[in-house]
Amino acid sequence: MNDRTSGSERAEREELARLLPAPAERDLPPGRHLHHKDTLMRLIDQDGDRVTAGPRPRPRLLRSAVLLPAAGLALGGVLLTTLAVTGQDRAPAPSATGTGFHATAPRGAAVLLDRIASVAEKSGEQTVTGHQFVYVKTLQTENNGAFGGPAKLTKPREREVWMSQKAGPVIDVGLIHEDGSYFPIKVGVPDGQPAVGYPAGLNRPTYTWLASLPTDPDALLRRLTTEITRDQDSRDTPAKDRDQAQDVFDTIGELLRETVMPPRTAAALYKAAAKIPGVTEDSDAADAAGRHGIGVARDNTRTGERTAWIFDSTTLEYLGERSYLIRDTSMGEKGTLIHVSAVLERAVVDALREEPSTTT
């Protein structure tokens, strides 16, 4: 934390902390909860160091916040509490395509993403009904360090998630199995108010909804940008606190994590990612299972973190994700690992708690 913090700044931090949604059933797992809060507070520190007069920028939440149990918010495809603290000082002006991007990924990354898209498009199409569940099993390591202090990684642990494929609105979103316990994922609201279901969409991406997205990369970028902007506008997020390119990259990453992706949609997402400026190729990246592959990465220059999607170097299959520091911060020195995951299995099942290996 900044030793120069004044009483008014501390009060503002406490107010910002209160903006974080309280979980419906129990707290966020310490690692991910602390990661989000640490990110938020580090940005406040940076703003305090940079701004000498006038009102201070106020980072806000990206998504409309609904209340889920903690495990449902940790690491993954439930997209309801992503922090919009990735903005740069100025919002980009819209381009001719309506995405606001004035450049694309370097040629190496663009060629790699085009190859990945070609492979993804040839994967098998599935039939998924509203009565089924998408099952994803992952291995994850996350930051469990003290708030404001250095990162301290947990041991790798497995996580299983079952996500409802109903179009909605849905209150019972799904189920998570983690640390030996099962946690229902329920959409909720503050105490004393009736629960409100959540429809399929960007924040609850069902297979059917994903299949409905445009498959033209430019059209898909416009669609994602519009939906992200709508979420930010609903929370009155100032333009100076937005980074359109980072927001779209993060959103595509979220869509890849804990879903079963329609082939044409997957191909379109990868081709769209190739149009995001700042996306680069990482020649060697390892997932939580120790599998080495090739990465597609982008630096969040404001938070000082790089996130890389990892793909098998031979098959170009998505393996997982890795985030680490690209400069010294309160969380550690440059190169410090913040989070790493590995997708072990994806499937469509007929019931909660059903695993693909138990299906006859």
N, C-alpha and C positions, 0 to 999 in steps of 0.2 A: 504494500500500500504506500501511498505518497505521504511522507512525513509532514508535508506542508498543508495537509488537508485542514481546512477551517471547519468551524462548527456548522456553518451553513452548508458546506459541501457534504459533511457527514449526514446532515439531516436529509439532503437531497438523495444520498445513496440509500438511506433507510426507506425513503419514499419509493425509490425505484425498485428496491427489493420487495416491497409490498405489492408491486405490480405483477410479480411472478405468480402464476396461478397456483393455488393450493391443491394438492391431490385429493381425489374423492375418497380413497380408502387408506393410503399410507404414503409416507414421504417417498420422493425419488430415491433410487439407490444412490448412496453417497457420492460415488464417482461421477456420474453424469450430472447430478444436481450441482455438485461443486464445480464441475467443468463449465456449466452454463453461467453460474453466478460469477465465477472467476473471470470468464470472458467479459461479462457485462461490466464488472468493476474495473478490470484493466482498461477498458475503453473509456470509462469515466475518468480514470487517472490520466490517460492520454489526452483527453479533451481538456482536463484541468491544466496540464502542462502547456498545452498549445494555445488556449484561449486566455487572454489577459484582460479583456473587457467585453461587456455585453453579455447576453444570456448564454448559458452553456448548452451545447447539444444534449438531447435527451434520448438515448437509445431506447427503442421500444421492441415489443414482440412482433415478429413477422406474421405468424398465423393467428387467426381468431382462436383464443384459448378456450378449450373445453377441458374438463377435469377428468383425468384418467388415473388409474393406479400407477404407482411408481414404475413398476417394471415395464409397463406399457409405454412409458415415456423414455426409457433408457435405450439409446442406440437403435434406431431402427426405423422401420417403415411406418410407424404411427407418426404422422407428420404434424402434430398439433401443437408443439411447443418450441419449434425452431426459433432461435433468437435472431432478430433482424439487427444485429450489431455489426454487420459487415459492410456498411455503407462507406463511401468515400466522401470527401468534403463537398463534392458537387455531383448532382445527378447528371448522367449523360443526356445529351439532346437526342431526340428520336432520329433514327436513320430512315432511309427511304423504305426499308422493309418493315418499319414500325417496331423494331426490337431495341433500338437505341445502341446497337453495336456498330462500331465504325472500323473494326478489324476482325480478323479470324485467328484461329489457332495457328501457330507456326506449321510449316509444311510437314515436318516429321510427325507431329501429333495428329494433324488432319489425315495423313495417309494411314496411320495406325487406326484411327477411329473409323475410317472408311472400310478397312479390312475387318475390323470387329463387327461393323454393321452388316457386312456381307455374310459373315458366319451366323450372326444372330438371326438374320432373315430366313436362313435355311433350317432353323430349329423347328421342332414340331408344334403345330397349332393344337390347342386344346379346346375342349368343350367344357365350360364351367357354368354350373347353374347357381342360382341364388341360394339354394339350400346347402351348398357345399362350403368348404373352408380352404383357404390357402395355408399350407403348412410350410414353415421355413425353420431349419435348424442351423444355428450359427455357433461359432466359438468366438468369444470376445474377451479382450483385455481393456480395462479402462482406468482412468485416473481416479484414485481414491485418496488423494492427498488433502491436507488441511486447506481450508478456504484461504485464498490469498498467498498460499505457500507453494513450495515445490511440488511437482507432480510425483505421485506415488502409485505405481501401476498395480492393479489386482493381478492375481494369478489367472490364467486363461480359464474361462468357465463356459459351459454350454448354455444355450438359451433356445427354447422352442416356442414358436408363436403360431397360433391358429387365428386367422382373420376371416370374419364373416364376409361372404360374397353377395349378400342381399343389397339391392339397390338403395334401400333405406327410405326414409330416415331410420337409423338403427341406434338403439341404446346399448344393447349388448354387442359391442364391436368384435370381441374375440377373447382369447385366453393366452396367457403366457406361463410357461414352466421354466423356472429359474431358481437356482440355489435350493433345489429339492422341494419347492412349493409351487402351487398353481395360483395365479392371480387373474381374476376376471378383468377384462378391459371394458369399462362402462363409460359412456359419455355421461357427464353430469354437469351440474350447475351449482352455485353456492347454496349452502344450507337454507332451507325454507322456501326454495323455488322448485317448481316441477322440472323433472329431467326432460331434456329435449334431444331427440334422436339426431344422428348425423348422417347425411346422405353420402352416397358414393361420390368421389370427386378427388381433387388434388390432395386433400387431407385424409382421405380414406380411399386409396386407389384400388378398386376391385378389378378383376380381370376384364370384365365387361366394359367398365369405364375406360380402362387403359386402351382397350381395343377400339374405342370410339374416338380416340384422339387423332388429329390429322397425321398422316404419314409423310406429308411433304415437310422437310426440315424447317423451311422458312415459316410455313403456316404453324407448325408445332411451336417454334420459338415465340411467335406472336401470341399463340394461345397461352403458353406458360407465362409469358410476360404479363399478359392481361390479367390472369388469375392471381399472380403474385402481387401485382400492383393493386388489384381490388382488395386483397387482404391487408396490404399496407395502408391503403386509403381508409379502410374501415377502422384502423387504429390511429389515424391522423399522424402517420409516420412522416416526419419532415423529409423533403427531397434530399437535403444534405446528409441524411442518415441512411441513404439507400445506395447500394451498388448493384445495379441491374445485372451485370455479368456474373458477379459472385452469387447473387441470389438464384439465378437460373442454374448455374453449375451445381450449387448445393441442392436445389430441388430435384434435378435429374439424378444426382447421387442418392437422394432419399427414395426416389421411385425405383431405383435398382436394387435396394437392399433386401427388403422383406416382402417381395411380391413374386408371383409367377407371371412373367411378362409375355404378352403376345408377340410373336416374332416380328411382325411388321412394325409394331410400336417400338420394340427394342432397337431395331435398325434405325428408325427415324430419330430416336433419342440420341443415339451415338452420332449420327450425321448432324444433328442439331448442335451437339456438344462441340463438334469440329468448327462451328461458326462462332464460338464464344472466344473473345480475345483473352489472352493470358493463359490458355490451356496449353500444357506442355507434355512432352513424353518423358517418363521416368524409366530409364533402361533396366533397373533392377529394384523391385520392391517385394517385400515378403508379407504374407498375411498372417493371421493369428495362429494358423496351423503350421507355420514355417514353410509354406509353399512359396517359392520364388517365382515371380512373373514380371511382366512389363506393366508399367503404370501410366495412367492418364491423370495428370495432376494440375492443380491450380493453387496459387498462393493467395491467401487472404492477407494482404499487406497491412491491413488495419489491426488485425488480431495477432499477426505474426505466426500464423500456422499454415502449413501446406497439407492439403488433403489429396490423396491419390487413390483412384479406383484401380484395382489390381486384376490383371487378366493373365491366364495361362499363356506362356510364350509360344506354345505349339498350337493348342486348340483355340486360343483366344476366348475361352470361356471365362466369365466373370468369377473371380475367386473371393474378393472381399475388399476391404478399404483400410487405409492407414493414414493417420494424422500425426504430424510432429511439428516442432517449433522450427522456424526458419531464422529466428533471431533470439537473443537472450531476453527473457521476460521473467516476471515473478514466478512463473511455473517451472523455470529451469533454463539451462543453457541451450543455445542453438543445437538442434538435432534431437532434443529430448522427445521421446515418444509420448503422445497424449492418448491415443486410442488406436486399436487395431482389431479387425474382425475377419472372420473367414466363414463363408457360406458352405455348410457341409451337406445340406440336402434341401431340395424344394419339391413340393408335390401338391396335388389337390386331393383332399380327403373328404369323407362324408360326414364326419362327426368331430366334435371337440375331443381332445386327448387321443384321437386316433393317429397313429404313426404309420407312414407308408410301409414299413417293414411288417406291420401287423395286419395289413390289408390282404384279404384273400381274394 
